[in-house]
Amino acid sequence: MDFLAKLEKVDRRIIYLIITVAVVLPFFFRMGLPITISPEVKSVYDYIDGLTPSDCVFISGDYDPQVDAELSPMFDAIVRHCFEKNVKVIVANVFNLQGIGLVEPRLKKLAEEYHKVYGVDYAFLGWKIGGSLLIMGMGESFKKTWETDYYGTRLGDMPITRNIRNYDDISLVADLTGGGAYNAWIVYAYVQYHQKIAAGITAVMAADAYPQLQAGQLIGLLGGLRGAAEYEQLIKHPALGSVGMEAQSWAHIAIILFIILGNIGYYAVKRKNKK
């Protein structure tokens, strides 16, 4: 009984230590927890998997450091898939200036890993003032809207963008955002120009995007770290998303066990006092 009573008053430092171990351990030792693939993530994968080297995917990294842990793994997974399929990739930060420092280094690193040539296989446009005006402008003239890439090179001088006129030459727009930026892409790119759009958003925002998904305005959806982990499983390249999901799952298991043990201790003491 004394042992059960102690369960009610476990030192909080022990709790913090065990949860810390549960979070950190999966980064060094993979537990191999299964991840079920959702239809909305599979549809994005299937669409990109069906593209050819002549196709181009436009990725807009509309997020800031607050949601980097959830959205950067999505960015990595989608770019990896495109590079594996030899699909051309153009990356920009249409709505968020802070996204430059998050996606540009990752894009370079992935391009080096897959031996991709800048200006031929991929390009980075960075940020330009305009927001929704840029989305509308791309529907009329891609090169007049952006004019140069992030490094000052004219789009007409790069093979990857030389023949892109408008959305007719872009197979998919993937918007990764911590807010509602994907709605602007739907209103100004999907509605007016019938552009195919996929969204990657934080877990807390995912429920808000399902009406657009069910209406067919999005071809698919990646929601939070779970969405990134699912996509990593599909491309058979588990990385930060998969590890993060394992860390999160084990932390949740530890918390649930502490709640159960605490309640056992509470009712044991209560029963003893009644006697």
N, C-alpha and C positions, 0 to 999 in steps of 0.2 A: 504493500500500500504506500509506503514511503517513496518508493521509486515512482509510482504513478502520480503521487502528489508533486514530485519534482518536475514532472513533465509539464505541469501548468506554469512553472516559473523557470523555464530554461533561460540561461544568460543570453541576452540579445547578441552579444559578441560571438557566441557559438553559432547562432542563426546566421549572422552576417558572413561568418567564415565559410560555413557550409554552402550558402548560396553563391558566394564568390567562387568557390571551387567548382560548383555545378556550372557556372557561366564560363569559366576559363578553361576547364578541362577539355571540352569538345574542340577547342582550337589546336590542341596538341594530339588528342586521341579521338578519332572519329568513332561514334557509337553506332552509326548506320541506321538511324531511325528512319522508317519508311515515310515517303512524302507522296501523297496521292495527287495526281495531276487533275486540275479542274478544267472544264471545257473552255472557259474563257481564255485561259493561258495557252491551251493546246491550239486554239484557233489562230492565235498570233504566230505560234511556232509553225503551224502548217502553212500559213500564208507565206511567210518568209522562206520556208523550206521549198516552196514551189517556185520561187523566183530564179532567174538565170543571171549569168554574169553581165548581161546587157541591161539589167534592171538597177534602179537606184532607190535607196531608202534614205529618207530625210529624218534625222533624229533631233528633236528640240529638247535640250536639257534645261527645262524651266524650273529649277529647284535651287535651294540654298543649303548651307552647311547644316541647318537644323534637321533636315530629312536625308542627309547624305547617306546614312547607314542603311536606309531602306531603298533608295533609288539608284545609287551608284552600282550596286550589284545587278540591278535590272539593265542598266546601261552596258555594263561589261558583257552580260549574257547575250543581249541583242546584237551588239557589235561583233562579238565572237561568232555568232551564228552567221551573220552577213559575210564576215571574212572567210569563214569555212566554205560558204557557198560561192565565194568570189563575187558577191553582190557589192556594188559600189555604195559607199556610205558618205553622206554629207551631214555634218553635225553643226548645230547653231544653238544660240541661247536667245530665243525670240523675246521672251518675257522677263528673263532674270539675268541681270549683269553678273551676279555672284556665281552663277553657274559656270562661268568661264574657267575659274580656277579649279573646279571640280571635275569637269569633263575633258578639258584639253589635255592634261597630263595622262589621263587614263587612255584617251584615244591614241596618243603617241605611243604609249607602252604596248597597247594591243597591236598597233600597226607594226611595230618592231618585231613582236612575237610571231606575227603571221607574214612578215616580210612584204608588207604592202608599201606601195610607192605613193608619196603625197602628190596630189594633183591628178593622179591617174586612177588610183583605187579608192582614195578617200580625200576629204577636204574638211576644213574647219572654218566656219564663217564668223564665229564669235557672236557678239551682241551689237545691235544697232537700234537706235531709238525708233519707235514706231508701233511695236506690239501688233495689234490687230491690223493696222495699215500694212504691215509687212506681209501678213497672211494674205490679204486681198491683193497686194501688189504681185505676189508670187504667182497668182492665178492669171495675171496678164503678161508679165515679163519677169522671169526669174533674175536675169542678169541686170536689168535696170533697177530692180528692187534692192539687190545686194551690192552690185557693182564690183566689189573687191572682197577677198577673203580676210580673215583675221590678221594676216601678215602683210596685207597691202597688195597682193597679187590680183590682177584683174581676172574676173571669172572667165572672160573670153579667151584668156591665155592658158587656161588649164584644160586638159583633155576631159576631165570628169564633168566639168560644168559647161564646156563649150557648146554642146548640143542640147542643153536643157533650156527649153523655152518657157514652160509653165508646168502646171500640175500634170499635164498629159505625159510628161517625161519623168514623173516621180511615181514609183510604184506604191509607196507607202509612206505616210507620215506617222512617226511614233513620238508622242508627246509624253515626256516624263516630268511630272509636276507634283509639288506638295500642296497645290491649291486647285483652282478650277480652270486653269489655262486651257485644258482640253476642250472646254465648252466653246472657246473662241475659235479653235480649229474646226469644230463641228459647224458653227454658225457661218464662218467665212470661207472655209475650204470644202467641207463636205456638202453643205446645202447649196452653195453657189457653183462649185466646180466638180462635185461628185468625187472628191478625193478620198481614198481609203485612209482611215485613221485608226491607230491603236493607241491606247493610253496606259501609262504606268503611273500609279498614284499610291499615296500612303495608305496604310491599312484603315485608318480612321475615316478616310475619304472614300474608300472603295464602294460603300453602300450607295453613295450619292450618284455613282456613275452607272449603276445597273439599269436605270430606265433608258439611258442612251444606248447601252449595250443591247437591251432587249428590243429597242426600236430599230436596230441595225445601223445606227449612226456610228458605232464603233465596231471594228471587225473582231476585237478582242480586248482583254483587260488583264493587266498584271497588278495585283493588289498587295502592297506592302512587301515585307521581307519574304512572306510565304510565296508570293507570286514570282519573286526573283529566284527562290529556291526551286520552284517547280520548273521554271525555264532552264535552270542549270541542269536539272535532271534530264530534261528532254534533249539537250545538246550534249549530254554525257560529259559534263565538265563541272562537277560540284566545286563551288568556291565559297565566297563570303556569305552568299545567301543561304546555302545549305548548312554551313557551320553556324551561322547566326540562328537559324531555326533550331538546330540541336541545342545550342546554348540556352535559348529561350525555353525550349521544351523541358530540359533538365532543371532549369530554375523554377519553372512552374510545378514540376513534380516535387521538388524540395519544399516549396511553399505549401503545397497541398498536404504533404506529410506532416509538416509542423502544425498546420491547422488541426489535423486529425489527432495528433499526439497531445496538443494543447487541450482539446476538448475531452480526450480521455482522462487527462489529469484533472480537469475541472470537475467532471462528473464523479470521479473517484473521491475527490475531496468532499464534494457535496454529499455523497452517499455516506461517507464516514462521519461527517458532522451530524447527520440526521440520526445515526445510530447512537 
